[in-house]
């Protein structure tokens, strides 16, 4: 890539999960090569029916990375089939995991038990692509100074990979990001989110050591003591 991006992943685990030794329902991963940058976050559902959500989120992230890391060209017309492929291969991975670890607690819908959201950002020299299903956030400051909140939490249907008719929202920007924060949980108003991204950028540029220490403190803006994954991406 001509453009160079730095990626910083962060994870906040719910206190009750730590105290009880329960698994974190969030999972995230980053990937970079000479063609692209990829950031992926999955947030397993906390519902009691989704008691294997921690596995579902891991399978979603690993499936996505394994597919996308082999692709170097992302034509717009290929994005819908690509997102559908990710959903299908996640369901295949879930079925394979369940077949290896069956349980009498599942009546019929095994995918619900592994239910999770999924947010994907791909950046290359031509564009930024967001694929999303669920209630995450992608707060973005573009190189032309515009601010975009690319996931609208009030108009997402369906909201889970586990649904029969699951379909990902897809957004493409031909203006590259200067910085963005991808999170597994939603933020506040558009104004609040813009102020947040500017605060994080200021910390990153002028107080790098403080940035490393304070990023997890900033998670409180989103978490309300829930599991939260965040990936900060900055154009150097």
N, C-alpha and C positions, 0 to 999 in steps of 0.2 A: 504493500500500500504506500502511496505517496504521503498520505496523512497518517500521523502517528497518534495512537490513542493509548492512554494508561487506564487500566481497570483495577478497581479496589472493591472486593467483595466483603460484606459484613454480615454477621448473624447474631441475632438476639434470641435466646431461648427462654420461654416462659418459666417463671420461677417455680410454679407448681409442677411443671414437667421435670425440672431439675431435682426438686425435693422428693418426688415420687419415683424418680428413675425412669420416667416415661420418655419415649422417643420424640424427637423434634419433628414436627409435621412439615417444616419448610426444607427445601433443598435448592441449591443453586450451583452454577458452574460457569466459568468463563473459558473462552478459547480464542486464540489469535494465531494467524499465520500471515504469509506475505500478501494474501488476497482480501482478508476480511477480519472483522472482530465480531465475536458472538457472546452475548450474555443471556443466560437462561435462569429463570426463577420459577419454582412450582410451590404452591402452598396447599398442602393436604387439608381436607376439610376436618373441622373439629367435631362434627356430629358423631354421636355414638354409633350410628349405622356405618360410619366410615372408619372402622377400627383398624384398617390397614392403610390409612391415608399416608403414613410416613413412608411406606413402601411405594405407594402410588406416585408420590412426588419424586422420589428418587428415580423410579422407572421413567417418568415423564422427562426428567432432565437428561438422563443417560441416553434415552431414545432420541431426543432432539439433537444432542451434540453429535451422536454417532451418524445421524443423517446429514446434518448441515456441514460438518467439517469436511465432507467429501465433495461439497459443491462449491464452485468458485464463481459461477455466473448465476445471477438471480434476476432473470427476466420477469417483468411484471405479470405476464400471462402464466408464468409457472408457479406463482405464489399460492393460489388457491389449491391446485393439486398437491403442492408441497405441504401445505397445512393439513390437508385431508390425510396425506400419507403419515404425517406425524401422529395424528389421532389414531389412525388404524394400527400403526405399529406399537403405540402405547397399549392399546387394547389387546393386541397379540401378546405383548410382554406380560400384561396383567394375567391373561389366561394361562400363560406358561408358568408364572409364579404360583398361581392358585392350584394348578394341576400338581405342582411339586409340593404344595403346602395346603392341602384341603382342610376344611373345617366344617363342622356341623352347624356353626353359627350363621352360615350363609344359606338363605332360602333359595333364591334364584338369581338376583342381580349381583354378580360378583364385581362388576365394575364400580357400583356405588360404594362398595366396601373399600375400594382403593381410590375413592374420589379425590380429585385435586384440580386446582387451577393451573394455568401455564402462561407465562409471559416470556417472549423471545424478542431480543433486539439483534439485528444484523447490520453492520456498518461496513461498507466498502468505499472505494474512491468515488462512486457515482451517486450513492443514495443511502438512506437509513430506512430499514424495514422494521416494523413492529408487527408481531403476531400475538394475539392475546385472547384468552378465554378466562374470565374471572374478574376479581376485584382488586387487582394490583394497581400500580401507578407507574407512569413513565413521564417524569417531569423533565422537560428538555429546553435548554437555551441554545438556539441555533446560532451559527456563525454570523448571521445577519442581525443578531440581537433579539429576534422575536422569541417569545416564550410560548411553548406548547405543552399542554397537559394531554397526552395522547391516549389515555384510557379514561373513558367516561363511565364512571361506576354506576350511573343511574340508568343506563340504556344497554345493559349487557344481557343477552339472552341467546342461547343458554349460558350458564355460568360455570360449567364443569366439563371436564373431559369425559366423565362417566356417562353423560346423557346419550341416548340413542341417536339424537339428531345434533350432536355436538358440532359446532362450527366456529372457527376462530375469526375474530375481528382482525382485519389487515389494514395497516396504514403505511404509506410510503411517502417519505420526504426527500425531494431532490436537493434540498438545502441541508448540508451536513450539520450535525450537532457540534457545538463548542463544548458542551458538557451536558450530562443527563444523569438522573438518579432513577434507577429501576427498583421498585419495591414490591414486596409480596402483599402489602396491605395499603389501603387508600389513605390519602392525606386529608387536607381540609379544603377550603375554598380555593378558587383559582388564584386570588391575590395572596393567600397564605402560602400556597405552593410556590409561587414565583419568589416570594420573600425567602422561603426556605432554600431554594436552589441557589439564590444569590448569596445567602449566608454560608452555604457549604462551599461555594466557589471561592469566596473570600478567605475562608479558613484554609482551603487547599493551596491557594496562591501565596498567602502571606504568613501563615502560621502552620507550616507543614507538620511539625511535631505535635502541635495542639490538635491539628486535624486528625492525626492517627489516634490520639487519645479521646477526642470528643465525638467522633463519628458514632460510636455506639450510644453515647448520650443523646445524640440527635434522633436515635431510633424511637425514643419516648414520644416523639411527635406522632408516630404512627402506631406504636405497639399497644398501648394500654395494657402492658404486660402480656402480650400475646407473642407467639413465635413470629419473628419478622426477619426476612432476608432483604438486604439492600446491595445494589451494585452501582458504584460511582464510576462513571466513564468520562474521561477528560481528554480533549484534543491538545496535545503538547505543541 
